[in-house]
Amino acid sequence: MKKGISLPELLISIAVFGAISILFVSIVLTNSRIFSDQRTNIYIASQNRLALDEMVNQVREAQGFATCPVPPCTSVENSDLQQLVLSLWPLDPITGDPYQPGGLPVYDYMVYKWNSSTKELTKYIYTIGAQSKRVANQDIIAKDVTNFTLSYDVAPPTASQVTIDLENQTSSLRKTFNFKQTVKAVLRNK
């Protein structure tokens, strides 16, 4: 006759298995929360850094700051939104080098606009048309933007530098992360 497992042995083994399972599940949940927090923190920091790097580099390459003179530029979304407007030399359609068509100071424009309702920072490019090789388009350069503030040394278009405050915010499984940076961008040609 074969011996089976007694009821106390069965209950003890179920209790030990249950305790080990609870311990394992709690470790997995804790690690997934930590991983989610780290992933969210990296995401929000990279959104902020990439947008600021893009704007600072474009300010350095720009001809100057501008107010928005072209009709598409003034009509994009809401007019009350913060915007950084840069005048750029058009690019020669053949060589791709910056030039002045007809010797006149004519510009392409790059506009960075923050839309507080969508929390997106968008880059718009407006060209002078066929006289420039640059392509008119728009790209979202940052998401989850909760603040975009510009401070110039003097009012555009005579400004030579701008201080950009950019703040992003998003949530992970259990926390809300904010990432804010301030940079100063100076025109290279002034």
OpenMM code with the backbone's topology and positions (N, CA, C; nanometers):
from openmm import Vec3, app, unit

residues = "MET LYS LYS GLY ILE SER LEU PRO GLU LEU LEU ILE SER ILE ALA VAL PHE GLY ALA ILE SER ILE LEU PHE VAL SER ILE VAL LEU THR ASN SER ARG ILE PHE SER ASP GLN ARG THR ASN ILE TYR ILE ALA SER GLN ASN ARG LEU ALA LEU ASP GLU MET VAL ASN GLN VAL ARG GLU ALA GLN GLY PHE ALA THR CYS PRO VAL PRO PRO CYS THR SER VAL GLU ASN SER ASP LEU GLN GLN LEU VAL LEU SER LEU TRP PRO LEU ASP PRO ILE THR GLY ASP PRO TYR GLN PRO GLY GLY LEU PRO VAL TYR ASP TYR MET VAL TYR LYS TRP ASN SER SER THR LYS GLU LEU THR LYS TYR ILE TYR THR ILE GLY ALA GLN SER LYS ARG VAL ALA ASN GLN ASP ILE ILE ALA LYS ASP VAL THR ASN PHE THR LEU SER TYR ASP VAL ALA PRO PRO THR ALA SER GLN VAL THR ILE ASP LEU GLU ASN GLN THR SER SER LEU ARG LYS THR PHE ASN PHE LYS GLN THR VAL LYS ALA VAL LEU ARG ASN LYS".split()
positions = [
    Vec3(0.0830, -0.1173, 0.0000),
    Vec3(0.0000, 0.0000, 0.0000),
    Vec3(0.0884, 0.1250, 0.0000),
    Vec3(0.0543, 0.2161, -0.0899),
    Vec3(0.1316, 0.3386, -0.1023),
    Vec3(0.0794, 0.4424, -0.0054),
    Vec3(0.1765, 0.5201, 0.0490),
    Vec3(0.1389, 0.6278, 0.1392),
    Vec3(0.1112, 0.7530, 0.0592),
    Vec3(0.0099, 0.8299, 0.0882),
    Vec3(-0.0240, 0.9562, 0.0232),
    Vec3(0.0194, 1.0733, 0.1105),
    Vec3(-0.0183, 1.1894, 0.0684),
    Vec3(0.0134, 1.3102, 0.1438),
    Vec3(-0.0997, 1.3341, 0.2419),
    Vec3(-0.0614, 1.3625, 0.3628),
    Vec3(-0.1636, 1.3886, 0.4645),
    Vec3(-0.2165, 1.5313, 0.4487),
    Vec3(-0.3287, 1.5582, 0.5080),
    Vec3(-0.3913, 1.6895, 0.5005),
    Vec3(-0.3004, 1.7978, 0.5589),
    Vec3(-0.2365, 1.7790, 0.6751),
    Vec3(-0.1461, 1.8830, 0.7264),
    Vec3(-0.0287, 1.9099, 0.6308),
    Vec3(0.0269, 1.8051, 0.5689),
    Vec3(0.1367, 1.8256, 0.4742),
    Vec3(0.0899, 1.9055, 0.3524),
    Vec3(-0.0296, 1.8762, 0.3040),
    Vec3(-0.0865, 1.9465, 0.1905),
    Vec3(-0.1095, 2.0938, 0.2247),
    Vec3(-0.1641, 2.1221, 0.3416),
    Vec3(-0.1894, 2.2599, 0.3832),
    Vec3(-0.0592, 2.3378, 0.4002),
    Vec3(0.0421, 2.2727, 0.4564),
    Vec3(0.1717, 2.3393, 0.4741),
    Vec3(0.2346, 2.3703, 0.3385),
    Vec3(0.2282, 2.2759, 0.2452),
    Vec3(0.2874, 2.3000, 0.1130),
    Vec3(0.2121, 2.4105, 0.0383),
    Vec3(0.0797, 2.4168, 0.0506),
    Vec3(0.0015, 2.5236, -0.0123),
    Vec3(0.0377, 2.6578, 0.0503),
    Vec3(0.0543, 2.6629, 0.1817),
    Vec3(0.0899, 2.7872, 0.2505),
    Vec3(0.2290, 2.8350, 0.2074),
    Vec3(0.3254, 2.7444, 0.1979),
    Vec3(0.4611, 2.7812, 0.1555),
    Vec3(0.4593, 2.8304, 0.0103),
    Vec3(0.3865, 2.7597, -0.0771),
    Vec3(0.3755, 2.8013, -0.2169),
    Vec3(0.3090, 2.9388, -0.2274),
    Vec3(0.2051, 2.9627, -0.1498),
    Vec3(0.1354, 3.0915, -0.1493),
    Vec3(0.2263, 3.2041, -0.1036),
    Vec3(0.3042, 3.1816, 0.0025),
    Vec3(0.3952, 3.2840, 0.0542),
    Vec3(0.5027, 3.3170, -0.0495),
    Vec3(0.5576, 3.2134, -0.1136),
    Vec3(0.6597, 3.2355, -0.2165),
    Vec3(0.5987, 3.3099, -0.3359),
    Vec3(0.4759, 3.2761, -0.3737),
    Vec3(0.4088, 3.3439, -0.4860),
    Vec3(0.3846, 3.4907, -0.4543),
    Vec3(0.3381, 3.5193, -0.3331),
    Vec3(0.3139, 3.6583, -0.2937),
    Vec3(0.4445, 3.7370, -0.2951),
    Vec3(0.5511, 3.6783, -0.2439),
    Vec3(0.6814, 3.7435, -0.2440),
    Vec3(0.7284, 3.7705, -0.3875),
    Vec3(0.7141, 3.6717, -0.4738),
    Vec3(0.7550, 3.6866, -0.6132),
    Vec3(0.6745, 3.7955, -0.6847),
    Vec3(0.5429, 3.7950, -0.6669),
    Vec3(0.4568, 3.8949, -0.7307),
    Vec3(0.4898, 4.0352, -0.6805),
    Vec3(0.5162, 4.0501, -0.5511),
    Vec3(0.5491, 4.1826, -0.4975),
    Vec3(0.6824, 4.2325, -0.5528),
    Vec3(0.7788, 4.1442, -0.5714),
    Vec3(0.9075, 4.1826, -0.6307),
    Vec3(0.8876, 4.2256, -0.7762),
    Vec3(0.8090, 4.1503, -0.8515),
    Vec3(0.7831, 4.1835, -0.9919),
    Vec3(0.7103, 4.3170, -1.0025),
    Vec3(0.6097, 4.3407, -0.9194),
    Vec3(0.5354, 4.4669, -0.9231),
    Vec3(0.6240, 4.5855, -0.8855),
    Vec3(0.7064, 4.5683, -0.7840),
    Vec3(0.7965, 4.6759, -0.7427),
    Vec3(0.8944, 4.7091, -0.8546),
    Vec3(0.9510, 4.6079, -0.9166),
    Vec3(1.0449, 4.6299, -1.0269),
    Vec3(0.9766, 4.6939, -1.1471),
    Vec3(0.8534, 4.6555, -1.1761),
    Vec3(0.7834, 4.7165, -1.2902),
    Vec3(0.7514, 4.8628, -1.2620),
    Vec3(0.7197, 4.8973, -1.1387),
    Vec3(0.6966, 5.0382, -1.1038),
    Vec3(0.8252, 5.1193, -1.1158),
    Vec3(0.9345, 5.0641, -1.0668),
    Vec3(1.0635, 5.1327, -1.0771),
    Vec3(1.1019, 5.1510, -1.2233),
    Vec3(1.0844, 5.0466, -1.3032),
    Vec3(1.1151, 5.0545, -1.4455),
    Vec3(1.0274, 5.1592, -1.5140),
    Vec3(0.8992, 5.1620, -1.4821),
    Vec3(0.8074, 5.2597, -1.5401),
    Vec3(0.8482, 5.4021, -1.5023),
    Vec3(0.8852, 5.4230, -1.3755),
    Vec3(0.9308, 5.5552, -1.3312),
    Vec3(1.0560, 5.5982, -1.4058),
    Vec3(1.1510, 5.5075, -1.4202),
    Vec3(1.2753, 5.5405, -1.4899),
    Vec3(1.2500, 5.5703, -1.6374),
    Vec3(1.1670, 5.4898, -1.6998),
    Vec3(1.1352, 5.5095, -1.8412),
    Vec3(1.0654, 5.6442, -1.8615),
    Vec3(0.9721, 5.6778, -1.7736),
    Vec3(0.9009, 5.8052, -1.7835),
    Vec3(0.9950, 5.9226, -1.7603),
    Vec3(1.0835, 5.9103, -1.6629),
    Vec3(1.1784, 6.0165, -1.6332),
    Vec3(1.2743, 6.0400, -1.7512),
    Vec3(1.3216, 5.9343, -1.8120),
    Vec3(1.4095, 5.9460, -1.9290),
    Vec3(1.3344, 6.0076, -2.0461),
    Vec3(1.2112, 5.9649, -2.0668),
    Vec3(1.1294, 6.0185, -2.1759),
    Vec3(1.1094, 6.1694, -2.1606),
    Vec3(1.0707, 6.2134, -2.0420),
    Vec3(1.0398, 6.3550, -2.0208),
    Vec3(1.1665, 6.4399, -2.0319),
    Vec3(1.2784, 6.3894, -1.9812),
    Vec3(1.4051, 6.4626, -1.9911),
    Vec3(1.4512, 6.4720, -2.1366),
    Vec3(1.4330, 6.3664, -2.2136),
    Vec3(1.4759, 6.3687, -2.3536),
    Vec3(1.3868, 6.4600, -2.4376),
    Vec3(1.2564, 6.4624, -2.4104),
    Vec3(1.1670, 6.5554, -2.4806),
    Vec3(1.2139, 6.6995, -2.4589),
    Vec3(1.2480, 6.7313, -2.3359),
    Vec3(1.2918, 6.8654, -2.3000),
    Vec3(1.4256, 6.8984, -2.3654),
    Vec3(1.5217, 6.8110, -2.3489),
    Vec3(1.6576, 6.8361, -2.3984),
    Vec3(1.6625, 6.8467, -2.5509),
    Vec3(1.5945, 6.7567, -2.6201),
    Vec3(1.5970, 6.7593, -2.7661),
    Vec3(1.5336, 6.8869, -2.8210),
    Vec3(1.4244, 6.9309, -2.7601),
    Vec3(1.3592, 7.0540, -2.8053),
    Vec3(1.4487, 7.1750, -2.7811),
    Vec3(1.5091, 7.1829, -2.6637),
    Vec3(1.5969, 7.2965, -2.6346),
    Vec3(1.7194, 7.2971, -2.7249),
    Vec3(1.7798, 7.1814, -2.7461),
    Vec3(1.8956, 7.1734, -2.8362),
    Vec3(1.8586, 7.2203, -2.9771),
    Vec3(1.7445, 7.1761, -3.0252),
    Vec3(1.6974, 7.2162, -3.1585),
    Vec3(1.6828, 7.3674, -3.1666),
    Vec3(1.6170, 7.4283, -3.0683),
    Vec3(1.5935, 7.5735, -3.0726),
    Vec3(1.7231, 7.6536, -3.0594),
    Vec3(1.8109, 7.6123, -2.9695),
    Vec3(1.9376, 7.6838, -2.9504),
    Vec3(2.0210, 7.6775, -3.0782),
    Vec3(2.0300, 7.5616, -3.1389),
    Vec3(2.1064, 7.5484, -3.2635),
    Vec3(2.0476, 7.6347, -3.3753),
    Vec3(1.9165, 7.6394, -3.3855),
    Vec3(1.8539, 7.7197, -3.4901),
    Vec3(1.8721, 7.8695, -3.4636),
    Vec3(1.8689, 7.9117, -3.3364),
    Vec3(1.8936, 8.0526, -3.3047),
    Vec3(2.0349, 8.0908, -3.3469),
    Vec3(2.1316, 8.0047, -3.3195),
    Vec3(2.2706, 8.0336, -3.3584),
    Vec3(2.2853, 8.0497, -3.5085),
    Vec3(2.2097, 7.9727, -3.5849),
    Vec3(2.2207, 7.9761, -3.7303),
    Vec3(2.1318, 8.0821, -3.7950),
    Vec3(2.0394, 8.1392, -3.7194),
    Vec3(1.9426, 8.2335, -3.7757),
    Vec3(2.0068, 8.3672, -3.8104),
    Vec3(1.9430, 8.4383, -3.9008),
    Vec3(1.9849, 8.5740, -3.9357),
    Vec3(1.9437, 8.6693, -3.8241),
    Vec3(1.8295, 8.6431, -3.7625),
    Vec3(1.7829, 8.7285, -3.6542),
    Vec3(1.6490, 8.6812, -3.6007),
    Vec3(1.6035, 8.7481, -3.4960),
    Vec3(1.4705, 8.7237, -3.4431),
    Vec3(1.3730, 8.8077, -3.5243),
    Vec3(1.2490, 8.7677, -3.5256),
    Vec3(1.1509, 8.8415, -3.6038),
    Vec3(1.0156, 8.8364, -3.5343),
    Vec3(0.9300, 8.9268, -3.5774),
    Vec3(0.7889, 8.9116, -3.5464),
    Vec3(0.7317, 8.8402, -3.6664),
    Vec3(0.6179, 8.7879, -3.6579),
    Vec3(0.5667, 8.7007, -3.7629),
    Vec3(0.5040, 8.7809, -3.8771),
    Vec3(0.5779, 8.8103, -3.9848),
    Vec3(0.5252, 8.8960, -4.0902),
    Vec3(0.4454, 8.8240, -4.1969),
    Vec3(0.4630, 8.6943, -4.2093),
    Vec3(0.3972, 8.6235, -4.3191),
    Vec3(0.2597, 8.5741, -4.2738),
    Vec3(0.1568, 8.5833, -4.3590),
    Vec3(0.0204, 8.5475, -4.3174),
    Vec3(0.0054, 8.4068, -4.2594),
    Vec3(0.0664, 8.3013, -4.3176),
    Vec3(0.0464, 8.1705, -4.2551),
    Vec3(0.1034, 8.1654, -4.1136),
    Vec3(0.2094, 8.2396, -4.0923),
    Vec3(0.2753, 8.2400, -3.9621),
    Vec3(0.1857, 8.3029, -3.8548),
    Vec3(0.1141, 8.4092, -3.8909),
    Vec3(0.0304, 8.4785, -3.7934),
    Vec3(-0.1015, 8.4071, -3.7695),
    Vec3(-0.1402, 8.3171, -3.8590),
    Vec3(-0.2712, 8.2542, -3.8463),
    Vec3(-0.2670, 8.1139, -3.7883),
    Vec3(-0.1512, 8.0620, -3.7535),
    Vec3(-0.1421, 7.9259, -3.7020),
    Vec3(-0.2058, 7.9192, -3.5637),
    Vec3(-0.3007, 7.8290, -3.5475),
    Vec3(-0.3728, 7.8091, -3.4215),
    Vec3(-0.4124, 7.9413, -3.3564),
    Vec3(-0.3870, 7.9509, -3.2274),
    Vec3(-0.4251, 8.0707, -3.1531),
    Vec3(-0.3131, 8.1724, -3.1562),
    Vec3(-0.3472, 8.2986, -3.1682),
    Vec3(-0.2453, 8.4026, -3.1772),
    Vec3(-0.1859, 8.4367, -3.0406),
    Vec3(-0.2469, 8.3907, -2.9313),
    Vec3(-0.1984, 8.4270, -2.7984),
    Vec3(-0.0906, 8.3323, -2.7461),
    Vec3(-0.0520, 8.2349, -2.8245),
    Vec3(0.0460, 8.1374, -2.7789),
    Vec3(0.1869, 8.1936, -2.7864),
    Vec3(0.2731, 8.1445, -2.6966),
    Vec3(0.4142, 8.1828, -2.7002),
    Vec3(0.4744, 8.1319, -2.8307),
    Vec3(0.5565, 8.2147, -2.8943),
    Vec3(0.6212, 8.1709, -3.0173),
    Vec3(0.7567, 8.2370, -3.0329),
    Vec3(0.8497, 8.1592, -3.0848),
    Vec3(0.9834, 8.2062, -3.1167),
    Vec3(0.9923, 8.2103, -3.2690),
    Vec3(1.0172, 8.3292, -3.3246),
    Vec3(1.0223, 8.3459, -3.4701),
    Vec3(1.1644, 8.3827, -3.5099),
    Vec3(1.2217, 8.3045, -3.6026),
    Vec3(1.3579, 8.3267, -3.6508),
    Vec3(1.3547, 8.3545, -3.8004),
    Vec3(1.4301, 8.4548, -3.8433),
    Vec3(1.4441, 8.4800, -3.9870),
    Vec3(1.5709, 8.4088, -4.0339),
    Vec3(1.5582, 8.3366, -4.1441),
    Vec3(1.6683, 8.2574, -4.1999),
    Vec3(1.6940, 8.3001, -4.3433),
    Vec3(1.8214, 8.3017, -4.3817),
    Vec3(1.8505, 8.3281, -4.5223),
    Vec3(1.7904, 8.2158, -4.6045),
    Vec3(1.7282, 8.2475, -4.7183),
    Vec3(1.6804, 8.1399, -4.8045),
    Vec3(1.7983, 8.0595, -4.8594),
    Vec3(1.7719, 7.9380, -4.9009),
    Vec3(1.8770, 7.8524, -4.9566),
    Vec3(1.8667, 7.8536, -5.1088),
    Vec3(1.9798, 7.8747, -5.1742),
    Vec3(1.9844, 7.8771, -5.3199),
    Vec3(1.9271, 7.7459, -5.3734),
    Vec3(1.8303, 7.7519, -5.4662),
    Vec3(1.7676, 7.6286, -5.5168),
    Vec3(1.8645, 7.5325, -5.5841),
    Vec3(1.9769, 7.5820, -5.6346),
    Vec3(2.0717, 7.4957, -5.7049),
    Vec3(2.1811, 7.4460, -5.6109),
    Vec3(2.2476, 7.5376, -5.5409),
    Vec3(2.3614, 7.4979, -5.4572),
    Vec3(2.3217, 7.4627, -5.3140),
    Vec3(2.2092, 7.5144, -5.2653),
    Vec3(2.1693, 7.4905, -5.1277),
    Vec3(2.2383, 7.5820, -5.0279),
    Vec3(2.3171, 7.6785, -5.0775),
    Vec3(2.3870, 7.7731, -4.9906),
    Vec3(2.2951, 7.8906, -4.9568),
    Vec3(2.3134, 7.9506, -4.8381),
    Vec3(2.2347, 8.0696, -4.8055),
    Vec3(2.2680, 8.1826, -4.9029),
    Vec3(2.1659, 8.2587, -4.9433),
    Vec3(2.1877, 8.3697, -5.0360),
    Vec3(2.0744, 8.4715, -5.0212),
    Vec3(2.0902, 8.5872, -5.0889),
    Vec3(1.9863, 8.6897, -5.0932),
    Vec3(1.9370, 8.6996, -5.2368),
    Vec3(1.8159, 8.6520, -5.2636),
    Vec3(1.7654, 8.6599, -5.4014),
    Vec3(1.7472, 8.8048, -5.4443),
    Vec3(1.8070, 8.8403, -5.5563),
    Vec3(1.7959, 8.9754, -5.6088),
    Vec3(1.8647, 9.0796, -5.5229),
    Vec3(1.9498, 9.0353, -5.4307),
    Vec3(2.0205, 9.1276, -5.3430),
    Vec3(1.9329, 9.1905, -5.2356),
    Vec3(1.8078, 9.1511, -5.2259),
    Vec3(1.7162, 9.2066, -5.1265),
    Vec3(1.7142, 9.1204, -5.0014),
    Vec3(1.6979, 9.1808, -4.8848),
    Vec3(1.6891, 9.1002, -4.7629),
    Vec3(1.5525, 9.0319, -4.7513),
    Vec3(1.5405, 8.9153, -4.8109),
    Vec3(1.4193, 8.8340, -4.8078),
    Vec3(1.4510, 8.7099, -4.7260),
    Vec3(1.3579, 8.6676, -4.6429),
    Vec3(1.3884, 8.5583, -4.5504),
    Vec3(1.2869, 8.4451, -4.5575),
    Vec3(1.3344, 8.3272, -4.5202),
    Vec3(1.2481, 8.2176, -4.4794),
    Vec3(1.2280, 8.2370, -4.3294),
    Vec3(1.1230, 8.1779, -4.2749),
    Vec3(1.0978, 8.1925, -4.1313),
    Vec3(1.0795, 8.0566, -4.0663),
    Vec3(1.1340, 8.0433, -3.9462),
    Vec3(1.1152, 7.9248, -3.8638),
    Vec3(1.0451, 7.9720, -3.7369),
    Vec3(0.9330, 7.9102, -3.7075),
    Vec3(0.8514, 7.9519, -3.5938),
    Vec3(0.8318, 7.8331, -3.5003),
    Vec3(0.8614, 7.8552, -3.3727),
    Vec3(0.8354, 7.7546, -3.2696),
    Vec3(0.7161, 7.8037, -3.1888),
    Vec3(0.6083, 7.7261, -3.1888),
    Vec3(0.4869, 7.7647, -3.1170),
    Vec3(0.4485, 7.6561, -3.0177),
    Vec3(0.4064, 7.7031, -2.9008),
    Vec3(0.3555, 7.6119, -2.7984),
    Vec3(0.2045, 7.6235, -2.7943),
    Vec3(0.1383, 7.5096, -2.8004),
    Vec3(-0.0060, 7.5055, -2.7873),
    Vec3(-0.0375, 7.4460, -2.6505),
    Vec3(-0.0891, 7.5274, -2.5607),
    Vec3(-0.1124, 7.4823, -2.4230),
    Vec3(-0.2248, 7.3798, -2.4141),
    Vec3(-0.3166, 7.3782, -2.5084),
    Vec3(-0.4253, 7.2805, -2.5008),
    Vec3(-0.3796, 7.1407, -2.5428),
    Vec3(-0.2919, 7.1317, -2.6426),
    Vec3(-0.2418, 7.0001, -2.6847),
    Vec3(-0.1110, 6.9637, -2.6154),
    Vec3(-0.0494, 7.0619, -2.5468),
    Vec3(0.0794, 7.0451, -2.4785),
    Vec3(0.1902, 7.0043, -2.5758),
    Vec3(0.1861, 7.0611, -2.6958),
    Vec3(0.2864, 7.0305, -2.7973),
    Vec3(0.3617, 7.1569, -2.8370),
    Vec3(0.4900, 7.1392, -2.8594),
    Vec3(0.5743, 7.2461, -2.9130),
    Vec3(0.6028, 7.2082, -3.0581),
    Vec3(0.5599, 7.2951, -3.1505),
    Vec3(0.5667, 7.2637, -3.2924),
    Vec3(0.6575, 7.3625, -3.3640),
    Vec3(0.7355, 7.3095, -3.4588),
    Vec3(0.8223, 7.3922, -3.5432),
    Vec3(0.7570, 7.4043, -3.6805),
    Vec3(0.7378, 7.5283, -3.7241),
    Vec3(0.6831, 7.5569, -3.8565),
    Vec3(0.7922, 7.6236, -3.9391),
    Vec3(0.8009, 7.5864, -4.0669),
    Vec3(0.8946, 7.6514, -4.1580),
    Vec3(0.8131, 7.7131, -4.2714),
    Vec3(0.8327, 7.8444, -4.2912),
    Vec3(0.7669, 7.9184, -4.3989),
    Vec3(0.8755, 7.9676, -4.4927),
    Vec3(0.8600, 7.9397, -4.6205),
    Vec3(0.9633, 7.9761, -4.7180),
    Vec3(0.9135, 8.0851, -4.8114),
    Vec3(1.0062, 8.1412, -4.8862),
    Vec3(0.9702, 8.2423, -4.9856),
    Vec3(0.9314, 8.1763, -5.1173),
    Vec3(0.9110, 8.0486, -5.1153),
    Vec3(0.8641, 7.9772, -5.2336),
    Vec3(0.9767, 7.9153, -5.3131),
    Vec3(0.9649, 7.9227, -5.4451),
    Vec3(1.0599, 7.8574, -5.5354),
    Vec3(1.1990, 7.9190, -5.5284),
    Vec3(1.2120, 8.0369, -5.4677),
    Vec3(1.3432, 8.0997, -5.4564),
    Vec3(1.4273, 8.0363, -5.3460),
    Vec3(1.3716, 7.9434, -5.2700),
    Vec3(1.4456, 7.8792, -5.1617),
    Vec3(1.4352, 7.7281, -5.1725),
    Vec3(1.5464, 7.6622, -5.1458),
    Vec3(1.5494, 7.5158, -5.1480),
    Vec3(1.4865, 7.4568, -5.0213),
    Vec3(1.4764, 7.5388, -4.9165),
    Vec3(1.4179, 7.4942, -4.7901),
    Vec3(1.2723, 7.4553, -4.8133),
    Vec3(1.2262, 7.3517, -4.7466),
    Vec3(1.0903, 7.3011, -4.7655),
    Vec3(1.0013, 7.3492, -4.6514),
    Vec3(0.8867, 7.4043, -4.6874),
    Vec3(0.7895, 7.4470, -4.5859),
    Vec3(0.7261, 7.3221, -4.5235),
    Vec3(0.7254, 7.3175, -4.3920),
    Vec3(0.6635, 7.2043, -4.3228),
    Vec3(0.6396, 7.2379, -4.1770),
    Vec3(0.5879, 7.1407, -4.1050),
    Vec3(0.5716, 7.1554, -3.9610),
    Vec3(0.6003, 7.0214, -3.8952),
    Vec3(0.6653, 7.0278, -3.7775),
    Vec3(0.7009, 6.9086, -3.7008),
    Vec3(0.6761, 6.9352, -3.5539),
    Vec3(0.6251, 6.8359, -3.4846),
    Vec3(0.6141, 6.8447, -3.3387),
    Vec3(0.7511, 6.8085, -3.2836),
    Vec3(0.8122, 6.9001, -3.2072),
    Vec3(0.9459, 6.8720, -3.1550),
    Vec3(0.9442, 6.8330, -3.0075),
    Vec3(0.8321, 6.8555, -2.9375),
    Vec3(0.8217, 6.8124, -2.7979),
    Vec3(0.6754, 6.7959, -2.7608),
    Vec3(0.6502, 6.6954, -2.6797),
    Vec3(0.5154, 6.6713, -2.6270),
    Vec3(0.5184, 6.6878, -2.4757),
    Vec3(0.3998, 6.6912, -2.4169),
    Vec3(0.3841, 6.7051, -2.2715),
    Vec3(0.4491, 6.8338, -2.2199),
    Vec3(0.4427, 6.9419, -2.2983),
    Vec3(0.5007, 7.0708, -2.2598),
    Vec3(0.3980, 7.1471, -2.1768),
    Vec3(0.4347, 7.1825, -2.0545),
    Vec3(0.3434, 7.2558, -1.9670),
    Vec3(0.3817, 7.4027, -1.9523),
    Vec3(0.5006, 7.4407, -1.9980),
    Vec3(0.5405, 7.5807, -1.9929),
    Vec3(0.6469, 7.6065, -2.0990),
    Vec3(0.6293, 7.7159, -2.1720),
    Vec3(0.7255, 7.7604, -2.2727),
    Vec3(0.7281, 7.9115, -2.2633),
    Vec3(0.8361, 7.9659, -2.2079),
    Vec3(0.8463, 8.1090, -2.1850),
    Vec3(0.9723, 8.1628, -2.2515),
    Vec3(0.9584, 8.2777, -2.3162),
    Vec3(1.0702, 8.3421, -2.3848),
    Vec3(1.0965, 8.4781, -2.3221),
    Vec3(1.2245, 8.5085, -2.2989),
    Vec3(1.2657, 8.6396, -2.2482),
    Vec3(1.3798, 8.6900, -2.3355),
    Vec3(1.3585, 8.8024, -2.4027),
    Vec3(1.4597, 8.8594, -2.4919),
    Vec3(1.5378, 8.9682, -2.4193),
    Vec3(1.6615, 8.9948, -2.4656),
    Vec3(1.7389, 9.1043, -2.4079),
    Vec3(1.6763, 9.2389, -2.4442),
    Vec3(1.6257, 9.2531, -2.5656),
    Vec3(1.5426, 9.3658, -2.6096),
    Vec3(1.4354, 9.3066, -2.7006),
    Vec3(1.3356, 9.3824, -2.7337),
    Vec3(1.2249, 9.3289, -2.8141),
    Vec3(1.2721, 9.2905, -2.9539),
    Vec3(1.2184, 9.1787, -3.0068),
    Vec3(1.2489, 9.1436, -3.1458),
    Vec3(1.1968, 9.2528, -3.2379),
    Vec3(1.2562, 9.2781, -3.3480),
    Vec3(1.3605, 9.2041, -3.4176),
    Vec3(1.5022, 9.2473, -3.3825),
    Vec3(1.5208, 9.3454, -3.2937),
    Vec3(1.6560, 9.3925, -3.2626),
    Vec3(1.7249, 9.3096, -3.1552),
    Vec3(1.6577, 9.2130, -3.0982),
    Vec3(1.7160, 9.1293, -2.9930),
    Vec3(1.8367, 9.0524, -3.0456),
    Vec3(1.9312, 9.0244, -2.9560),
    Vec3(2.0472, 8.9442, -2.9941),
    Vec3(2.0520, 8.8134, -2.9157),
    Vec3(1.9681, 8.8006, -2.8126),
    Vec3(1.9650, 8.6751, -2.7369),
    Vec3(1.8268, 8.6541, -2.6778),
    Vec3(1.7981, 8.5284, -2.6503),
    Vec3(1.6709, 8.4902, -2.5898),
    Vec3(1.6985, 8.3860, -2.4819),
    Vec3(1.6244, 8.3959, -2.3731),
    Vec3(1.6289, 8.2938, -2.2687),
    Vec3(1.5015, 8.2117, -2.2816),
    Vec3(1.5190, 8.0817, -2.2936),
    Vec3(1.4058, 7.9917, -2.3168),
    Vec3(1.3853, 7.9054, -2.1924),
    Vec3(1.2652, 7.9117, -2.1355),
    Vec3(1.2252, 7.8232, -2.0258),
    Vec3(1.1315, 7.7194, -2.0844),
    Vec3(1.1646, 7.5933, -2.0641),
    Vec3(1.0814, 7.4852, -2.1164),
    Vec3(1.0578, 7.3845, -2.0054),
    Vec3(0.9315, 7.3510, -1.9822),
    Vec3(0.8967, 7.2537, -1.8787),
    Vec3(0.8048, 7.1483, -1.9387),
    Vec3(0.8384, 7.0239, -1.9107),
    Vec3(0.7572, 6.9105, -1.9536),
    Vec3(0.7064, 6.8375, -1.8302),
    Vec3(0.5893, 6.7755, -1.8435),
    Vec3(0.5317, 6.7005, -1.7314),
    Vec3(0.4525, 6.5826, -1.7853),
    Vec3(0.4721, 6.4678, -1.7234),
    Vec3(0.3930, 6.3496, -1.7564),
    Vec3(0.3915, 6.2568, -1.6358),
    Vec3(0.3069, 6.1547, -1.6432),
    Vec3(0.2907, 6.0629, -1.5304),
    Vec3(0.3296, 5.9215, -1.5690),
    Vec3(0.3817, 5.8505, -1.4691),
    Vec3(0.4075, 5.7078, -1.4855),
    Vec3(0.2941, 5.6342, -1.4136),
    Vec3(0.3186, 5.5112, -1.3729),
    Vec3(0.2146, 5.4354, -1.3036),
    Vec3(0.1751, 5.4964, -1.1703),
    Vec3(0.2699, 5.5591, -1.1015),
    Vec3(0.2390, 5.6078, -0.9666),
    Vec3(0.2868, 5.7488, -0.9364),
    Vec3(0.3631, 5.8121, -1.0263),
    Vec3(0.4183, 5.9438, -0.9997),
    Vec3(0.3983, 6.0357, -1.1194),
    Vec3(0.4023, 6.1664, -1.0908),
    Vec3(0.4046, 6.2670, -1.1959),
    Vec3(0.5446, 6.3271, -1.1972),
    Vec3(0.6026, 6.3331, -1.3159),
    Vec3(0.7384, 6.3841, -1.3308),
    Vec3(0.7363, 6.5182, -1.4025),
    Vec3(0.8121, 6.6141, -1.3498),
    Vec3(0.8336, 6.7451, -1.4114),
    Vec3(0.9804, 6.7550, -1.4475),
    Vec3(1.0075, 6.8153, -1.5606),
    Vec3(1.1460, 6.8413, -1.5990),
    Vec3(1.1499, 6.9804, -1.6587),
    Vec3(1.2277, 7.0695, -1.5988),
    Vec3(1.2341, 7.2083, -1.6432),
    Vec3(1.3789, 7.2482, -1.6613),
    Vec3(1.4055, 7.3170, -1.7731),
    Vec3(1.5384, 7.3701, -1.7996),
    Vec3(1.5255, 7.5094, -1.8582),
    Vec3(1.6280, 7.5879, -1.8346),
    Vec3(1.6374, 7.7222, -1.8899),
    Vec3(1.7701, 7.7329, -1.9633),
    Vec3(1.7646, 7.7822, -2.0872),
    Vec3(1.8868, 7.8023, -2.1648),
    Vec3(1.8857, 7.9416, -2.2264),
    Vec3(2.0038, 7.9912, -2.2536),
    Vec3(2.0188, 8.1194, -2.3213),
    Vec3(2.0744, 8.0910, -2.4603),
    Vec3(2.0086, 8.1448, -2.5614),
    Vec3(2.0511, 8.1269, -2.6990),
    Vec3(2.0892, 8.2637, -2.7559),
    Vec3(2.2062, 8.2708, -2.8176),
    Vec3(2.2581, 8.3976, -2.8701),
    Vec3(2.2762, 8.3848, -3.0208),
    Vec3(2.2321, 8.4878, -3.0922),
    Vec3(2.2537, 8.4913, -3.2371),
    Vec3(2.4030, 8.4991, -3.2654),
    Vec3(2.4492, 8.4204, -3.3563),
    Vec3(2.5903, 8.4176, -3.3893),
    Vec3(2.6331, 8.5401, -3.4696),
    Vec3(2.5424, 8.5949, -3.5466),
    Vec3(2.5800, 8.7024, -3.6382),
    Vec3(2.5666, 8.8420, -3.5773),
    Vec3(2.5293, 8.8542, -3.4500),
    Vec3(2.5164, 8.9892, -3.3892),
    Vec3(2.6231, 9.0131, -3.2881),
] * unit.nanometer
topology = app.Topology()
chain = topology.addChain("A")
for resn in residues:
    res = topology.addResidue(resn, chain)
    for name in ("N", "CA", "C"):
        topology.addAtom(name, app.Element.getBySymbol(name[0]), res)
